Amino acid sequence: MPNKEIIELDKELEELRSKPPGSELVSVLNRLAFTGIHSNPHESKTYALEAQDLAEKQKLPVEQAKSFRTLVTINLEAGNFAEAMSYSRKSMEIFEKLGDREGMASVHDVMARVYWSQGMIDKALEHDHESLRRKQECGASKDELALSYLNIGACYSSLHRLELAQSSYAFARKILEESGDRVKLAYLYNNIGCIHEKQEELDKAREYFQKALDIREDLGDKQGAAINLGNLGELHEDLGDHESALDFFIRSLELDEEIGNRRGIAYTCGCIGGIYTALGRLDEAETIIKRGLSITRKLSVKDWEIHCLEKITDLYEAKCDLKKALTYSQELNTCIEEHLNEKSMEKIAKLQVQFETEKKEKEAEIYRLKNVELSTMNDQLRDALAHVKKLQGMLPICASCKKVRDDDGYWQQIELYVSDHSDAKFSHGICPECAIKLYGKEFTQG
């Protein structure tokens, strides 16, 4: 059932359709596209594309960037990661040109989700921290800051840094329970449930998953509800209640199929196949796990492919078809190795960038210090030259007595002239030739 905001926006859109298209129409289309992402992604995409086209024609860069940002989320939910990243870069480019820090922060949010969905948690965390920094710079609302704390907490949770995750969630919870933002509260309660599940506090986990599910069903958030149903399914599976787990997984799958969330479909197919295997419904398990495996390979999502390969290996072991079990087990090992290699390459690439950055910074510092040193030396030389008196040009000198005529026409002893026009000082002695002339014998220096 559409929520109140969507109903009001639909009425506003209908009124604007009767008028020439303008900025107000683009704004409503963008708001409808964003609001309906989870409840009706197909319609949401139509609105976003129309908004993008009109914004480009009417030269409304902010609205165009918003439509690109919405298309990121729509493609992300459909598992189209390359398209999602392409739209995020287009949106970021516009916001950067405008110097819109709030807009840039929002794009960092969705870029983090793109990396998250591909299992690149470190990259997601970088973008979430950057988003928080930009939000703080531009004085964003507390609710917006809470969203960043939520996302950062989710990253830490995935990295099994549970204390940091709980700390981030505590910041978010204080803000959201005061503001009453139900969309973000549902997200928060679901994530707190995940923390309790990892800590094996299953009753608390179930309580928070159910709280999140109740909010999302009331809001018509089908994608969010599908996630909570899946979480409740896994929880009941851990408790050994396979029938209840199966019910939750089937309800989750139905919602993912309704909104076209292929990533969710793939994962849930593997989960249902695992339950069918546990219940001895092996043919049904084979069909649905193969469906999930096929989707994961089309999406190139290694995490979910590994999930489905584990389930199908278990299935053929249960069927006593050891040949197929061995084949899929080998595929599983290969997939895990490839996934680890990808992670290693990502880490190597990140370290390489860090190394190159630090190297350039060091080179710049050396260059700066050399310039400082050179500048100091130049200053010293200028000071030295300021004290140097130079003799240059033609000097009139007497051919007989060797006196020099100065600029005023006076004749001076050459040593006086040189002393006056330079820093040279003279001491007197007698050269050997003059000593012989004067004293009639060879002069020897003592």
C-alpha positions as a printed Julia matrix, in Angstrom:
446×3 Matrix{Float64}:
   0.0     0.0     0.0
   1.49    3.4    -1.02
   2.5     5.59    1.91
   1.03    9.02    2.54
   3.94   10.92    1.02
   3.72    9.03   -2.28
  -0.05    9.62   -2.49
   0.44   13.36   -1.99
   3.27   13.5    -4.54
   1.13   11.62   -7.07
  -1.61   14.25   -6.73
   0.92   17.05   -7.1
   2.39   15.39  -10.2
  -1.03   15.04  -11.79
  -1.64   18.78  -11.36
   1.74   19.7   -12.8
   1.24   17.48  -15.87
  -1.44   19.92  -17.05
   1.08   22.8   -17.09
   4.19   23.44  -19.21
   7.12   21.46  -17.78
   9.25   23.44  -15.35
  11.57   23.1   -12.41
   8.71   22.23  -10.05
   7.75   19.22  -12.19
  11.37   18.01  -12.2
  11.55   18.35   -8.42
   8.37   16.32   -7.87
   9.54   13.62  -10.29
  12.81   13.34   -8.4
  11.06   13.15   -5.04
   8.68   10.48   -6.33
  11.58    8.51   -7.8
  13.49    8.6    -4.52
  10.49    7.88   -2.27
   9.36    4.91   -4.33
  12.72    3.17   -4.75
  11.87    0.23   -2.5
   8.1     0.04   -2.95
   8.0     0.31   -6.76
  11.49    0.42   -8.31
  10.26    0.11  -11.92
   8.07    3.18  -11.64
  10.79    4.93   -9.67
  13.26    4.38  -12.5
  10.77    5.83  -15.03
  10.37    8.96  -12.92
  14.12    9.34  -12.41
  14.89    9.05  -16.12
  12.18   11.58  -16.99
  13.5    13.96  -14.32
  17.06   13.58  -15.61
  15.99   14.33  -19.2
  13.95   17.4   -18.23
  16.65   18.69  -15.9
  19.25   18.48  -18.67
  16.99   20.31  -21.14
  16.09   23.02  -18.63
  19.68   23.35  -17.34
  18.88   22.39  -13.75
  22.18   20.76  -12.66
  21.18   20.05   -9.04
  18.01   18.23  -10.08
  19.96   16.33  -12.75
  22.52   15.25  -10.14
  19.68   14.12   -7.85
  18.15   12.0   -10.6
  21.54   10.38  -11.27
  21.88    9.67   -7.56
  18.48    7.97   -7.46
  19.41    5.88  -10.5
  22.47    4.69   -8.56
  20.25    3.15   -5.9
  17.79    1.7    -8.4
  20.54   -0.04  -10.37
  22.21   -1.15   -7.16
  19.04   -2.89   -6.0
  18.81   -4.61   -9.37
  22.42   -5.8    -9.15
  23.64   -3.57  -11.99
  26.82   -2.46  -10.23
  28.63   -1.02  -13.26
  25.66    1.2   -14.14
  25.24    2.2   -10.49
  28.87    3.33  -10.28
  28.6     5.16  -13.61
  25.59    7.16  -12.4
  27.32    7.91   -9.09
  30.29    9.42  -10.91
  28.0    11.55  -13.09
  26.21   12.82  -10.01
  29.46   13.51   -8.16
  30.9    15.4   -11.13
  27.96   17.83  -11.11
  28.01   18.4    -7.34
  31.8    18.95   -7.42
  31.47   21.57  -10.16
  28.82   23.33   -8.09
  30.88   23.04   -4.9
  27.81   21.47   -3.26
  29.25   19.69   -0.19
  25.86   18.38    0.91
  25.3    16.86   -2.53
  28.8    15.36   -2.55
  28.12   13.81    0.86
  24.94   12.18   -0.43
  26.81   10.68   -3.39
  29.5     9.31   -1.06
  26.63    7.59    0.76
  25.41    5.77   -2.34
  28.92    5.0    -3.6
  29.6     3.34   -0.26
  26.52    1.18   -0.78
  27.72    0.14   -4.25
  31.05   -1.02   -2.82
  29.27   -2.65    0.11
  27.06   -4.69   -2.2
  30.14   -6.05   -3.95
  31.75   -7.07   -0.65
  34.32   -4.26   -0.78
  33.75   -3.19    2.83
  36.99   -1.21    3.27
  36.12    0.97    0.27
  32.57    1.4     1.57
  33.91    2.51    4.95
  36.16    5.11    3.3
  33.19    6.68    1.49
  31.02    6.58    4.62
  33.68    8.43    6.62
  34.06   10.96    3.8
  30.29   11.45    3.73
  30.22   12.1     7.48
  33.09   14.6     7.2
  31.35   16.58    4.46
  28.04   16.54    6.34
  29.72   17.94    9.42
  31.39   20.66    7.31
  28.1    21.86    5.84
  26.1    21.65    9.08
  23.84   18.76    8.04
  20.86   17.79   10.18
  21.21   15.32   13.03
  19.19   12.76   11.06
  21.69   12.97    8.21
  24.59   12.5    10.61
  22.73    9.53   12.11
  22.57    7.89    8.67
  26.35    8.11    8.35
  26.83    6.63   11.82
  24.46    3.82   10.81
  26.41    3.06    7.66
  29.76    3.25    9.43
  28.44    0.89   12.1
  27.32   -1.57    9.43
  30.8    -1.57    7.9
  32.45   -2.18   11.27
  29.97   -4.98   11.94
  30.88   -6.68    8.66
  34.54   -6.35    9.55
  33.73   -8.01   12.93
  34.77   -4.91   14.83
  31.68   -5.12   16.99
  32.62   -2.61   19.68
  33.13    0.11   17.07
  29.86   -0.91   15.41
  27.94   -0.67   18.69
  29.49    2.74   19.41
  28.38    4.06   16.01
  24.88    2.64   16.48
  24.61    4.28   19.91
  25.19    7.72   18.33
  22.57    6.99   15.68
  20.0     5.58   18.1
  20.06    8.61   20.39
  19.35   10.9    17.43
  16.72    8.78   15.68
  14.61    7.86   18.67
  14.36   11.58   19.46
  13.48   12.57   15.88
  11.22    9.59   15.18
  12.62    8.96   11.69
  11.03    5.54   11.14
  12.88    4.73    7.92
  16.27    5.08    9.57
  15.02    3.51   12.81
  14.09    0.35   10.9
  17.57    0.27    9.41
  19.07    0.78   12.88
  16.96   -1.91   14.59
  17.82   -4.42   11.88
  21.55   -3.74   12.29
  21.37   -3.94   16.08
  19.69   -7.31   15.58
  22.65   -8.42   13.48
  25.06   -7.46   16.28
  23.06   -9.5    18.82
  23.0   -12.44   16.42
  26.8   -12.35   16.05
  27.04  -12.28   19.84
  24.68  -15.31   19.93
  22.02  -13.34   21.8
  19.3   -14.79   19.59
  16.23  -13.65   21.53
  17.41  -10.03   21.41
  18.28  -10.42   17.73
  14.78  -11.71   16.94
  13.23   -8.82   18.91
  15.09   -6.17   16.9
  14.54   -7.91   13.53
  10.81   -7.99   14.23
  10.76   -4.31   15.26
  12.44   -3.4    11.99
  10.07   -5.63    9.99
   6.97   -4.08   11.58
   8.13   -0.56   10.63
   9.06   -1.5     7.07
   5.83   -3.36    6.37
   3.9    -0.35    7.68
   5.92    1.99    5.42
   5.58   -0.27    2.38
   9.34   -0.76    2.18
   9.4    -4.08    0.34
  13.15   -4.29   -0.11
  13.78   -3.58    3.57
  11.07   -6.02    4.65
  12.66   -8.7     2.46
  15.96   -8.2     4.27
  14.33   -8.5     7.7
  12.41  -11.61    6.67
  15.65  -13.16    5.45
  17.35  -12.31    8.73
  14.52  -13.9    10.7
  14.76  -16.95    8.43
  18.48  -17.37    9.18
  17.81  -16.88   12.88
  15.2   -19.66   12.97
  17.49  -21.87   10.91
  20.19  -21.42   13.57
  17.6   -22.41   16.18
  16.82  -25.57   14.21
  13.26  -24.44   13.4
  13.4   -25.24    9.68
   9.69  -24.89    8.97
   9.53  -21.35   10.38
  12.8   -20.49    8.62
  11.37  -21.7     5.3
   8.27  -19.54    5.76
  10.36  -16.42    6.35
  12.65  -17.16    3.37
   9.71  -17.73    0.99
   8.08  -14.46    2.05
  11.43  -12.71    1.53
  11.84  -14.25   -1.93
   8.33  -13.18   -2.97
   9.11   -9.55   -2.11
  12.47   -9.62   -3.92
  10.79  -11.07   -7.01
   8.09   -8.39   -6.84
  10.62   -5.55   -6.87
  13.13   -7.29   -9.15
  15.98   -7.43   -6.63
  18.14  -10.08   -8.35
  20.83   -9.94   -5.69
  18.28  -10.7    -2.99
  16.68  -13.41   -5.11
  20.03  -15.16   -5.63
  20.93  -15.22   -1.96
  17.47  -16.28   -0.77
  17.34  -19.1    -3.36
  20.48  -20.51   -1.76
  18.92  -20.18    1.71
  15.71  -21.93    0.67
  17.72  -24.66   -1.04
  19.62  -25.24    2.2
  16.35  -25.61    4.13
  14.93  -28.01    1.5
  18.09  -30.1     1.84
  17.71  -30.21    5.62
  14.05  -31.26    5.22
  14.93  -33.97    2.67
  13.2   -32.21   -0.23
  16.25  -32.71   -2.4
  14.82  -32.25   -5.92
  13.24  -28.94   -4.91
  16.56  -27.95   -3.34
  18.44  -28.69   -6.57
  16.11  -26.58   -8.7
  16.13  -23.5    -6.52
  19.85  -23.53   -5.68
  20.74  -23.79   -9.38
  18.49  -20.8   -10.02
  20.34  -18.8    -7.39
  23.74  -19.92   -8.67
  22.85  -18.88  -12.21
  21.87  -15.39  -11.07
  25.01  -14.89   -8.98
  27.2   -15.77  -11.94
  25.39  -13.27  -14.15
  25.84  -10.62  -11.49
  29.48  -11.62  -10.82
  28.92  -11.42   -7.07
  31.5   -13.79   -5.58
  30.11  -13.73   -2.04
  26.71  -15.0    -3.15
  28.22  -17.46   -5.65
  30.22  -18.99   -2.8
  27.02  -19.14   -0.73
  25.16  -21.03   -3.47
  28.1   -23.35   -4.21
  28.25  -24.33   -0.54
  24.54  -25.15   -0.59
  24.69  -27.22   -3.78
  27.76  -29.14   -2.56
  25.85  -30.05    0.62
  22.86  -31.05   -1.5
  24.77  -33.56   -3.65
  26.43  -35.01   -0.58
  22.93  -35.56    0.83
  21.92  -37.18   -2.48
  25.03  -39.38   -2.28
  26.02  -38.12   -5.73
  29.67  -37.81   -4.78
  30.86  -37.08   -8.31
  28.75  -33.92   -8.55
  29.53  -33.06   -4.94
  33.26  -33.21   -5.77
  32.8   -31.14   -8.93
  30.96  -28.36   -7.1
  33.38  -28.58   -4.19
  36.25  -27.91   -6.6
  34.32  -25.0    -8.12
  33.74  -23.7    -4.6
  37.47  -23.81   -3.8
  38.32  -22.07   -7.06
  35.71  -19.39   -6.39
  37.03  -18.82   -2.89
  40.6   -18.51   -4.21
  39.48  -16.05   -6.89
  37.57  -14.06   -4.31
  40.58  -13.95   -2.0
  42.79  -12.96   -4.92
  40.41  -10.14   -5.78
  40.52   -8.96   -2.18
  44.32   -9.21   -2.21
  44.55   -7.24   -5.45
  42.26   -4.59   -4.0
  44.49   -4.36   -0.95
  47.64   -4.25   -3.07
  46.13   -1.53   -5.25
  45.16    0.46   -2.18
  48.66    0.1    -0.7
  50.21    1.09   -4.05
  48.13    4.26   -4.14
  49.1     4.99   -0.54
  52.78    4.39   -1.33
  52.7     6.62   -4.41
  50.91    9.35   -2.46
  53.42    9.23    0.38
  56.29    9.15   -2.13
  54.99   12.27   -3.88
  54.49   13.99   -0.54
  58.07   13.2     0.47
  59.42   14.38   -2.88
  57.44   17.59   -2.54
  58.85   18.11    0.96
  62.43   17.51   -0.25
  61.84   19.96   -3.12
  60.42   22.49   -0.67
  63.41   22.11    1.67
  65.84   22.44   -1.23
  64.09   25.64   -2.28
  64.29   26.93    1.29
  68.01   26.06    1.39
  68.61   27.67   -2.01
  66.71   30.77   -0.99
  68.8    31.02    2.2
  72.02   30.69    0.22
  70.87   33.35   -2.22
  70.12   35.68    0.66
  73.59   35.05    2.07
  75.2    35.72   -1.31
  73.23   38.93   -1.7
  74.4    40.03    1.73
  78.01   39.17    0.84
  77.83   40.94   -2.48
  76.41   44.01   -0.79
  79.7    44.3     1.1
  81.93   43.76   -1.94
  83.34   46.8    -3.73
  84.16   46.14   -7.33
  86.92   47.74   -9.49
  85.89   47.88  -13.09
  86.43   49.91  -16.23
  89.63   51.65  -17.5
  91.97   53.08  -14.77
  94.3    56.01  -15.81
  97.74   55.19  -14.33
 101.0    57.15  -14.53
 103.6    55.36  -16.66
 106.37   56.63  -14.38
 105.27   56.75  -10.74
 102.26   54.41  -11.15
  99.81   56.78   -9.45
  96.14   56.36  -10.41
  93.82   59.21  -11.34
  90.46   59.01   -9.58
  87.03   60.14  -10.8
  87.6    63.63   -9.4
  90.87   64.08  -11.32
  93.19   63.64   -8.35
  96.25   61.39   -8.53
  96.63   58.8    -5.77
  99.04   56.08   -4.88
  97.69   52.92   -6.45
  97.45   51.14   -3.05
  95.3    53.96   -1.63
  92.99   53.88   -4.63
  92.53   50.13   -4.44
  91.89   50.29   -0.67
  89.24   52.95   -1.17
  87.44   50.99   -3.89
  87.6    47.47   -2.45
  88.01   45.54    0.79
  91.64   44.79   -0.03
  94.3    45.89    2.44
  97.99   46.38    1.74
 101.15   45.54    3.71
 104.59   46.66    2.53
 107.64   44.62    1.67
 110.49   44.56   -0.94
 110.56   42.19   -3.86
 113.84   40.42   -4.69
 114.53   42.5    -7.8
 114.13   45.79   -5.91
 116.2    44.51   -3.0
 119.17   43.93   -5.37
 118.73   47.39   -6.88
 118.53   49.03   -3.47
 121.01   47.0    -1.47
 123.32   45.61   -4.15
 122.86   42.04   -3.08
 120.25   39.33   -3.24
 117.52   39.84   -0.67
 116.49   36.81    1.33
 113.1    36.76    3.16
 113.53   35.95    6.88
